[in-house]
Each structure stands twice: as structure tokens, then as C-alpha cells.
Amino acid sequence: MESISRISSMLETARDLTLEAAQSAGAARSLNTGLPRDPPFLQVKKLLDSRNDRDILDGLRKVISMMYRSRPCLPYFSSVVKNVASPNIEIKKLVYIYLLHYAESEPDLALLSINTIQKSLSDQNPQVRALALRVMSGIRVPVISQIVSLAIKKGCADMSPHVRKAAALAIPKCYRLDPNTLPQLLDYLTTLLGDKQYYVVGSAVTAFLEVCPERVDLIHKHYRSLVRKLVDMDEWGQLATLRLMSIYARRCFSIRKKKVKKSKTKGFYEDEASEEEDSAGEEVRVLDPHLELFLKACKSLLQSRNSAVVVAVARCFLDLGTPEYTESAIGPLVALLRSPQDIQQVALYNIVAVCMAGPERFVRYANRFLVHASDSFDVARLKFEVWTLIYPHCEPHIQDMILSELEHFTRALDPDLVQESVRAIGRCAQNDSKASARCLQLLLKQVSSQDGNLAAESLTVIRHLIQQDPQAHVKTVIRLAKNLDTTPNPEARATIIWLVGEFAGIDSERNIAPDVLRILTKGFASESEPAKLQIVLLAAKVYLHHLNRVKDNVDSKPPSPPPNEEDWPSSSNPNDSSSSQGSPSSQFEHQEDHPIPKLWTHILLLARYDTSYDLRDRTRTYRALLSDPSSTQLASLLLLAPKP
């Protein structure tokens, strides 16, 4: 008998190996011919209706494979669902997957399997009970919302933590199925938040944030237990708990500050002068004891293998903690720069946020923000941003390294990277006034570059730097005006002309604006439209400054004494010019021979016949503003207003 049983087991093993070899060969043939062919309908249905678990499992695998290849599998619904009562857990899993996918399409047939799934809630195997609860909550048929609610209630009281975790994850699904079940779900959530198992609590917190994130009153009695379980949770539970604790801390813990007086230091000898004590003191933030408990529990999470957890802890320290806590998160954040590009980008966004609060803390990590050839544009841009923030706090040799790197990337092939590097140099000059002259010289070298994009962006940054202190950059504008002959880029030429116009009213005796306007007038027809617009604006500013100077000269002259009666003319001659020589209008009429009014008239004529509608309209606006030489208040308000 023993030999017969041994022979039968060997035959069974051989049969299994033969079936597996046949399946492998069929799969290999299907791979060689391209896409796998769908098996015949009757063949699959025969497998599903078989009494052998192996055949049923094979048929279910074929159905699931077709389902995920978007093939029509609804004709198999009745044959698949009737296997839901099978004691084989592998068959149950595949039936549940099929049921979740097609329950909405066939709600009536799906309801027939609810009784069988409910019976599985009382199975001895906790894995079967958890799977049944997960499937029942995933069937999106509103009629069964109360049945799902009762199943969750039963799962909350289950002895197995896996079932309780499944009950916690089923709460949001039940709420989306029927929002009217919220009062019952809140009771279940309160029970699960107080569970002793940390992975049950993590799922309960996730459900809480999705169902009722505003009900922080439910967290009061579970606050300390949640903080204690935070370290043991999985990464998803830690992220949900950190988010919940951040919301809870902002709403429930007030910000308190106290003044700390500096200690009075006495001299070593009695007659030695001692430092005076500061009566005002320094304001220091005082943390709530409960908040400090949470922040201390978060410190160990900085060693997490999950980058999202490290970033979330850093945000908590930045938003809720003191600078000491934020300081402890800087090292782990910088360590994330060794991660892939997408993680680097998220880490750098948070590094910039922390750096804005305290840039001096990142000075020792300046070398970590060197841009590599494999870095994406967004990563490089954020590294440039960090450099500009820490630049004023760095030592001279680190500042030299930062500027050298930025200058190197002004010659990059990517135009966006060139633009960002030039802007970064400008921000370095704005953040550190001592280095503004050096940065300006660095940017002036790029003006004569053959790369039009580099020259235009450099001039834009130079313009912002000059506007901060116009009086100190008169020579810079003269140097830029000399580069007009060698600057072909339209945007760059327009920027230089605009800067010359801004300095048209400074030092009228040695002003270069009229000469620049005279030279540009000769080639007006060949200029681009942005340059033409700025030339017309320059002409309007030069002419307006000329009118204002003439008006000031007229107002500054002392009034002439009235003539004697003997000197009066015997008859009033309207053509006599001596009668109107002292009037303001006559003074403007005598200025018609000046070159500036002639230049203004010539520019008006050139622009009048230009093909650009915008240029002609703007020229008419300027001509209307300056039509009356004796009234220039409105024109001065519009054209000569100080720029921010």
C-alpha cells in the first residue's frame, strides 16, 4: 500500500510538472508572436465551472490577465462569482479582485455575493476576515452602506490587528459610499484611535484625515498615545500622524514668548568696569510641554529611510519648533541631495524654506549645492537660490567659489540655465551690498557677449541694480551706451536705451542722452520695434527735460522794472516783438532753433509713417502730452515718475 501511494504521489508530481511546462511553452510562444492571444470563451468557462481547484485557479488567472489587458470579461461574471464560497484562499483573492473591478457594472449580481462575503467575516483565518472586509467596503453600491457599516463595527472589535486595520481603511470608503453614516463612523474612529497596535492607529489616523480632519476634539484624549506610537508606525502612518499633529498643534497650542535678560558680567577686580545689563531683554519662544513632547518624538524620525518622513519632520520643526529644532533637521535634509532627482527637487524646496529663516546655518554645506552635469533645470535653479541666500554670510573664498560657478553657467548651452545664473548673480549683489560692484563688473562683461539671450538677461539684471542707486552708476550707463554699436540683440538695445532715458535729467551740461538720441535717429528705420519704442520714449524724455530747464530759467529771472511813461510806445503795434519779449511763450518760441526740439520733431515724423500700430499710437500719446510747452506737469508725472 505504501508503494502504491508513493507511486500515485510521483504521478501527481509529474502531472503538475507537465502542466507547468506546457503553460511555460504557451507563454513563450505568445511572447514570440507579439501580444498574447485570448483563450477561447468555452475553454475558460469550462475551467471556471470545474470542481478541481487547480482548474478554477487557472481559469481565474486567465480572466484576470484579460481584465488587466482591457479585454471584455463581463460574460464570465456569473461563473467567477459562484466561486466566492471556495475554501481556497487563492481562489478567494482572485474572485475578490474580479468582483471589485466589475461590481459597479453588475450591481445586482454583485449583491448576490454579499451573503457569502458576510459569512467570510466570521472565518477562523484572520487573513480571510480582513480580505472580506476590504472587498465588501470596496464594492461601490450605495445600497449596502449599512451592511458595510455593520461589518466595520464588527471589524473594530476583532481580536486580530490585521482585521482592525482593514476596518480603519474601510471607514473612508464607507463615508464616500454614504455620507449619512458619519456619526457611526466617528464612533468607530474614536475606538480605533485608541488601539494598542501602532499599525492600526496609523491607518485610523489616515481615515481620520480623510473623513473629518476638522474634528480635533476627538484627538485630545489620544494625543499622548499617538505621540508615543509615532516612532513604531510605518512610513505612511508616520506621514499621516505628522500632518495631523501639525494641524492639532496650530489649533490647540498658543505661541508664548518671554523676555530673557542677559546676565550681568562683573569685572575680575572690584575697580574694573562691568557690562551694563540690558533692561529690555530678548524675547524667546516658550514651547508648550505637550508640543515639546511631540517635537522630541519627531527627532528620531530624522534617521528614517523614507525621504518624505524626513521632509515632513523638517517642516514640523520649521513651523512649530524653535531654531534649535530646525538646526537638527538641516543635516538630514542636506543628506537627501544624494538621492534621485525627484527627491532632490522636493528636498531643495524645503531647504530653501528653511534657509530663508536662517541662511547662516547652511554656510558649512555650501559645497553640497554644486550643480552637476546630470542635474535637471529645476534642481539647478533651486541650488542657485540657496547660494544667493547664503552668499552674504559666507567667507570670501566661498563667495569667490559661488561667483565663479555662476559665471561658469552663464556659458551653458541651456538658455534657461543661463538666464537663472545671471539672475542669481544679480540676487547676490542685492543681498550683499559689499559685493554689488564686483557682481556688476561680472555682468558688464556679459553685455558684449555674442549670445543675445545672455546679453539681454545681463542688461535686465544691471538695470535692477542701477535703479537701487542711480547717482552712483552714471559712468556705468555711459559705458553701456558705448556698447550700443556692438549690441545686436533687440531686447538688449531696448534696455540700454531705456537706461539712457532714465538718466536724461542728470547733469544737463554733460548728459549723453541728446547725443545718443541723435545717433539713434540716423538708423531709426532699421531698428527693431522694441528699440523704436524706447527711442521714441527717450526723445520724449529728452524734450521734456529741455522744456523743464527752459521753464526754470524763465522762472528764475528777476522781473524787469516797469518802463517810464516817456518810454511807452506811442501806438500799440501787434507786430512789435519788443512788447512780448518777456513773456514765457516768447521764451519757448526762441528755443525753436535749439537742436533738441528739432530732434523731437524729426522723431515724430519718422514714427508717424512707421508700420507698427503700437509705435504710432504711443507717439501720438507723447505728442499730445508735450503739445503745450508751457504746461508739462502731466507729462512729468507720467514720464519722469520714480521707478520702483
Secondary structure, DSSP 8 states (H G I E B T S, - for coil): -HHHHHHHHHHHHHHHHHHHHHHHHHHHHHHHTSS-----HHHHHHHHT-S-HHHHHHHHHHHHHHHHTT---GGGHHHHHGGGG-S-HHHHHHHHHHHHHHTTT-HHHHHHTHHHHHHHTT-S-HHHHHHHHHHHHHS--GGGHHHHHHHHHHHHT-SSHHHHHHHHHHHHHHHHH-GGGHHHHHHHHHHHHT-S-HHHHHHHHHHHHHH-TT-GGGTGGGHHHHHHHTTTS-HHHHHHHHHHHHHHHHHH---EEEEE-------SSTTS------SS-EEEEE--HHHHHHHHHHHGGGG-S-HHHHHHHHHHHHHHS-HHHHHHHHHHHHHGGGS-HHHHHHHHHHHHHHHHH-GGGGGGGGGGG---TT--HHHHHHHHHHHHHHGGGS-HHHHHHHHHHHHHHTT-S-HHHHHHHHHHHHHHHHH-GGGHHHHHHHHHHHHT-S-HHHHHHHHHHHHHHHHHSGGGGHHHHHHHHHGGGG---HHHHHHHHHHHHHTTTS-GGG--HHHHHHHHHHTGGGS-HHHHHHHHHHHHHHHHHHHHHHHHHHHHS-------GGGS-SS--TT-GGGGTTSHHHHHHHGGGSHHHHHHHHHHHHHHT-S-HHHHHHHHHHHHHTS-TT--HHHHHHHS----
